[in-house]
Amino acid sequence: MKIAVYSRKSVSTGRGDSVENQVEMCRRYIRERIPGGEEAEILVYEDEGFSGRDLERPQFQRMLARARAGELSAIVCYRLDRISRRVGDFAPLAEELMERGVSLICVREQFDTATPMGKAMMYIASVFAQLERETIAQRVRDNMRMLSRSGRWLGGPAPTGYRSQPQQEPGPGGGTRTFFRLAPEPGELETVAALFRKYLELGSLRGTALWLEGAGVKNRSGRPYSLPGVKDILRNPVYCAADTDAREYLLGLGAEVCFSPEECSSVRGLAAYNKRGGGKGESRFDPSRWIVAPGLHPAVVSGADWIAVQRLLAQRAESNPSPVPRNLGGSLLSGRIFCGECGAPMTAKRRSGSPAVFDYICSAKLRHPGSCGCRNLNGPRADQAMWEALLARLPEELPEALPLLEGLAGRLEARAGLPASRQGLLEKKRREMEGLLAALAAAGGSAPVARRIGARMEELEQEMARLEKEPAGAGEGGETGPALPASLREALPLLDPRERRELAGLLVERAVWRRGRLRLLVRGDGKPAEKVSLPREGLSRR
């Protein structure tokens, strides 16, 4: 018997104390409360630094793949919110695990989906976990709204052109308290103003960056301004005056603007809150989620000029190559391919005018134009050449891909193994189960109602189990689903883009592109990695 222990902590501290405590409590629960737990093989999966807002966590997905492959009998976690804080994610996950015979056990709440009542209470608890998360989010937003009216700087690295300056103000009880505001750095602020003027003149990020480099202007780290660095400055509303033009523009974008027309100012810059998530690497939020007010710092550009820059950036973004989304079938070497000239990672970018075609481009060349002479690599041809070179190695060099193949087989069985009429019956019974769960939640803890609902849920579970055990095609004219792949080679055409990228990661340790030749470092089956050189024909693109 194999039992998985899952733990998660939202903030990565490097200590792992909370994660270790969760694991230890789950181990104790398995030994003391689960029959046969003392002899069970315990597999531990830990995600530190990942939020519970979705299920896209590396260790969680690995654990889920083993559950789908039929390797686990139970998953044990300390609290329900370690799995998910969203009912929309949790409900189908719990249903899938139950269909596969995998119990989900929460130590603190004492829930076990192996029992009807445990399953019902777990659904109810997940509702409250989501409510808690949304309540916290609303409380944070209300606090941001209150702070935005003060125009203060809430911390973090100050934007180019400013420094964070402490200020004193009267506090409760007659004391004082410290807050921060942005104070100008004159030399940097002049550079920012010139940057806005030059971009409006040239209409090109690359041209603006080259102009800054030619003028000998460096950023705070003493290096030339990169393209992303220039773009971040141009997009930042902190430099924009809190005037009428800016107010109307931001209202049109759906932002929460916390100042009236009478409070507009052509001198004060904007203080924008809730622009991005708090975690490292969090993406920038849409302006409709911003909270904006006049700041305590001086503005650099007028609202009209800042708006003109935003519109110009949007126009250029439509015509220039953009990053290839990770959910597309291409870009299989992303994260593993490096420039052989300077050693920088290569980035997949859509080719201008050809949405279906992309190139791998040296990231150093993208950030600092002219810094590297590496030729661009034709993305689709590189990916195709990689597959052709690796196909012969699939059967013997990829034992790690077994869970991938088993997971695919499980999904095909779930998709094709049940005839349509039985699927309809199962869906009807699942809907009745959901109605019973809603009735149980509305019963307010009434014991008689809970007993009746629990008894009906148990009957439904037995009926559903009987339907699922019937042979595929029974009573349906003998129809069966498609044959399952017998090997990874047969499964290759059935893999979705995410799985193809995962397979590429299992095969290729590193790829290097230099002087028209692509070299792969391929993982061996218990042997040293092997170097593979691909043909030159058709790969280069300047």
N, C-alpha and C positions, 0 to 999 in steps of 0.2 A: 504494500500500500504506500502510495506517494502522496504527501500532503504539502501544499505550498503555503508559505508564510509570506504575506505581503505587508510592507511598511512604506510610508511616505512622509516626507517633511517638506513643506513649501519653501523654506529658506535654507539654502546650503550654507552651513557654518564651518564646514571642514572638520567638525568634531563628531558628528553623527550620533550624539548622545541620545536624542529623542528616538531616532530610528532603532538604535540598539535596545533601548528599553521596550519599544513596541515588540521587537522580535522576541525578546526574552519572555515577555508576558504571554505571547502566542505559543511559544514552546511549552511553557508551563501548562497552559490550557490543554494543549494536545496530549501531554503526558497524563494529566489528571482527569480530563473530562471526555476524551474521545476513546471509545473502545478500540483496543489494539494500537493506541497512540504511542505507547512506549517502544514498540517494534517498528513503527512507521518510518519511512525515509522522509526527512523534512528538507524541502528545497526553499531557500530564502531568496526573496527578490526585494531589493531596496531601491527606491527612487528618492534621492535627496535633491532638493532644489526645484521640485516640480509641483505645480498647483493642482488642485482637485477639480478645476473648472472643466476639464475634458479628460479623455482616456488616452491621449497621445503621450505616453511616457514609455521610455525604452524598456525598462525592466518589467513593467506591467504588461506590455505587448508580448514580451518573451514568455511570460507566465501564461498569458492567454493562449498563445500558440500551442503550448504543451497541453493545456486543458482541452483545446479543440482537437488535438491529436489523440485524446483519450488516455493521457498519461497520468492525470491527477484524479484523485477521489474527492478532495476537498481543498478549499482555499480559506485560510484563516487570516483575519486582520484584527487589529486592536479596536478600531472604531469604524463605523460605516463610512464616515466622511473621508477615510483614508483611500477608499475605493473611488468614490465620486461624490460631488456635492450637487449634482444635477439629476433630477428625476428622469429627464429625457434620456440621459446616458445610462443611468443605473437600471431602469426597468427592463429594457431589451437585453442588457447584459445578464441580469439575474435570470431572465427567462431562458436565454441561451444556455447558461450554465446548468440550469435545472434539467433542460432537455437532454443535455449530455451526461447527466448523472453526477455532476460535480456540486457538492454542497458548498454554500457560502456561509461562513461562520464569523460573527463579530463578537469578540471577547467581552468588551465593555457592555454592550447592549444585550448580550446573552441571546442572540438571534441565530437560528440555524434554519436554512431554507429547506432542509430535509423534512421539516414538519410544516403542515398547512398554516398553523398559527404563527410559526416563526417567519414564514414567508410573508404573511399579511402584515405583521408588525414591522418587518424590514422595509416594506414599501412605505408604510406610514412614517417610519423614522427617516427615510430618504427625503420625504416631503419636508420634514422639519429641518433637515440638513441644508436643503436648498434655501428654505426660508431664512435660516441663520446667515447663510452666505449673502443673500440679497439684502438682508437688514444691515449687515456690516457695510456692504457697498454703498447703500443709501446714506448711512451715517457718515461715511468718509466723504461722499459727495456734498452733503449738507455742510460739513466742516470746511471743505474747499470753497463753497459758495460764500461762507461767512468770511474766510480769510481773504478771498479775492477782493472784497470791498476795501481792504486796508492797503492793497497794492504792494505788499511786502514780498520778499524773496524767501522761498521756503527751503532753500538749501540745495546742495549739489554744486558741481562746477559752474561758475558764472560764465555766461556766453561771452564770446569774443567782443571786446570793447567795453566790458564792465568788470568790476570786482565786487565781491560780497562784503558789505560793510556793516558792522554791528551798530545798533542804535538802542538807546534806552527809552523806556516809556513807563509811566506810573502803573504799578501793579496792584492787585487786590491787597487790602490790609495796610495800605500806605507804603509799601515797598516799591521796588522797581523790577522790571523784567526786560530781557533782551530780545530784540527781533532783528532781522537783517533786511537790508535794502540793496539794490544795485547802484553802485557809484561808478561814474565814467572813468575809463582809462583813456586819456586823450589821444595818445598815439594810435592805439588799436581802433578807437572810434573813428578816426580819420580814415583808416584803411577800410573799415566797413562802409563808410559813406562813399568812398571812391569805388569800392566794389559794386555797389548798387548802380552808381552812375555808369560804370563801364559795361555792366551787363545789359542795361537798357540801351546802350549805344551799340553793342556788338550782337546781342541776342544769342550768345553762345557760351555755355559753361566752359567748354574746352578753351575757347578764345580768351575768356576772362581769366582762367587759371594760368594760361601761358603769359598773359599780360602781367599778372602779379609776379610770376617767376622772373620775367624779363626785367621788371622793376626792382628785383632783389627783395621783395616783400616775403617775410617768413611768418609762419604761425607761431603759437606759443612754445611749441617744442623745437623751434629752430629749423623746421623743414618747410619746403614749398607747400603752398595750399593744394590739397587734392581736389578732384572734382566733387566727391561727396562732401568735403568740407565746405567748398564754395556753395554748393546747393543747400546745405543745412543753414548757412548764414542767410541766404536769400529767402528761405522759406520761414524763418523764425519771426513770429509776430512781435517779439520783444523790441525790435527796431522800429516798428511802425507807430506813428502818432495815433493817439486815441481820439481822432477827429471824427467828423460826421461821415466822411467817405468810408473810413474803416468800420465804423459802427454799422452802417447800412449793408456793407459787403458781408460782414460776419453774420449779421442777422439773416441775410439771404442764404448763407451756408448752413443755417440751423444752429449756430453756436448760441450758448446761453450768455448774453451780453448784460453785464451787471452795472450799466451806467446809462443815464438818460441823455437825451439830446442836450440838455442844459449843462451836463457834466463833461461834455466833449472838450478836448484840449489838443491844440496843435503842438504843444511842447512836451507833454508827458507821453512816454511810450506805453505799450500795452503789456499787461501782466496776464498771461494765459496759463490756466491750470488744467490738469487732466488731459494733457496733450499726448501722453503715452503711458503704458503700464509701468509699475514701479520696479519690476524685475530687470536684471541685466539682459540687454538684447531685446527688450520688449519693442514691438513695432509701434509706429506713430499712429495715434487714433485719428479717425475722421474728424474734421472741424465741427461736425454736429455734436460732438461730445465735449468740446472745449467749454470752459468757463472763463470769460474774459472781462477784465476791468482795467481802468487806468492804473499804471504802476507809479512808483515813486522815483523813477529814473527818467533821464531825458531821452526823447525820441531821436532817431537818426534820419528817417525818411518820412515824407508825408504819406497819408493814407492812399492818395491817388497813385503815387509812384510805387508803393508796396503792392497795391492791387495790380498794377500794370506788370510788375515782375511775376506775380503769381500766375497771371493769365499767360504770359510768355512761357513760363516753365511748363504749364499744362500743354500748350501747343507743341512745344519741342518734345515733350514726353510721348505724344501721339505719333510723331514721325521718326523718333530715334529708336534704336534697338532697346528692348527691355529684357530684364532677367527672365530666363525660362522657368515657369512655375514648376515646382518639384512634383506636381501631380501629373505632368505630361509624360508621354512614353519615352521621350528623349532625355538627354542630359544624364546618361547612366554613369558617367565617370565623375560627376560633380562631387567634390570633396576628396577625390583621390588622384586628381591630375594636376601636375605642377609644371611650371615653365622651366625648361632646361637651361635657359640663358641666365636667369636671375634667381631662380628658386622659388618665386612667388606662386601661390595657388592660381589656377586658371578658372575663370568664371564663365558660365554658359550665358550667352546673350543672344536674343532673337536678332536675326538679320533684318536690316531696314528694308521694308517693302516685301518681305517674305515671311509672313507669320509662322509658317510651318517649318522654316529652316533656322537653325541657330549655329553659332560658332563658339568654340572655347577660346577665350581671350585672356591674356596675361593680366592679372588684377593690378599689378604694379603699373603696367602701361595704361590701364583704364584710370587709375587714380592720379598718376603723374604722367601726362602726355610727353612722349619722347624719352622716357626713362628706360625703356627696354625695346629692343628691336625684334622681339620674337614674333614670328608670323602667326596669324590666327589659324585655328584648326577647324576644319569643317566638321561640325558636331554629328549629324546623322551618319556621315561616312565613317567617322571614327568609331561610333557605337557599333555600326554594322561590322566593321573590320574586327573589332574586339570580339563580337559574338562568333564570327567565323573562326577566329584563332582559338577560341576557348571551347568550342563545341566538343572537340575530341577529348577534352579533359573532364567533361562532366561526370561520366560514370565512376571514375576511380579517384578523383581528387576532391570530391565534395561531400564527405560524410556529414559536415555541418548543415547541409541543406535538407537533411531528412525531415526535420520538423516542418520546413516549408512545403515539402511534397505531401506530408501527412495532413497539414492544414488545408491544402488545396483539395485533397481527396474528401476531407470532412465537409467542406463547403459544397462540393459537387453532389455529395450524397444528400445534404440538406436541401439542395436546390432541385435535384432531379429524382430523388428516391421515393417521393410520395406523389401519388396520382393527384390530379387536380381536385377531384371530389373530396378525397380525404383531407387535402389541405384546407378546403372550405369548411369542413366539419371542425377541424382543429382550430381554425381561426374563430369560428363561432363560439367554441367553448372558451377560448382565450378571452374573448370579449365579455363573456359571462363572468369569468374570473375577475376581470377588471371592475365590472359593475359591483360584484360582491365586495371587493376591496374598498371601493368607494363607500358602499353601505356600511362596512365595518368602521371606517373612519368617522362616518356621521353618527354612529350609534353611541358615541360618547362613553365607551367602556361598559356598556350594558352586558352583563354576563350571559343572560339567556339568548340575546341576539347574537353574541359572539359564538356561542355553542352551535346555533343553527347554521350560521354562515360557515363556520369551520367544517361542519359535517358535509355541507353541500360542496365546499371546495375540495374536500377529500374525495368525494364521488367524482367530481370533474377531473381530478388528477388521475384517478384510476381509469376513467374512460379515455382520456388523452393518451395514457401510457399504452392501453390496449390498441388504440388506433395506430400508434407509431410502431408497434411490434408486428403488425400485419405485414406479410411479404409484399414487397413493391409490386404493384400491378394486380394484386389479389382482387377479384371481382371487378376488374377494370379492363377486361379484354387482354390481360397479360402484358400490358405496356410496362416497360422498364426504362430507367434513366440511361444516359450514355455511359459507356464503359469508362472506368476510372483509369488514369494514366498509370502505367506499370513502372515508369522510370522518370527521372527528372527530364531527360531528353524529350519524352513524349509530353510532359507537362508544360514545357517551355512555351508553346503557343497559347496556353490557357492562363498564364500568369498575368496579373494586372500590372500597371506601371509601377506601383509601389513594390510589388514582389520582384519585378525585374531589376529594380534598383537594389533591392536587398540581395538578390542573387549576385549582381555585379560586385557588391561589397564583400560577399563571401569569397569570390574568386580572385579579385584584383586587390592586392595590397597597396600598390602605388603605380601611377602612370606618369611618364615624363615625355614631354614634347619638345624636341630640339632639332633645329636645322632640317626640317622636313621629315623627321622620323619619330614615330610613336613607339615607345618601349614600355612594356608592362612587366610588373613584378607579380608573378602569379603564385598564390599560396599552394603549397604541395600537400599531399596526403601523408603527414608525418615526416616529410622530407624538407630540406631547405627550399625556400622560394625559388622559382625558376624565372629567368629573364626571357621575355618573348618580344621580338622586334616585328612590327607590322610593316607591310609593304608601303612604299612612299606614295604610290600613284593616287592622285586625286584628293589628298588630305590637306595640303597647304592652301591657305587663302590669306592674302595680305590684308 
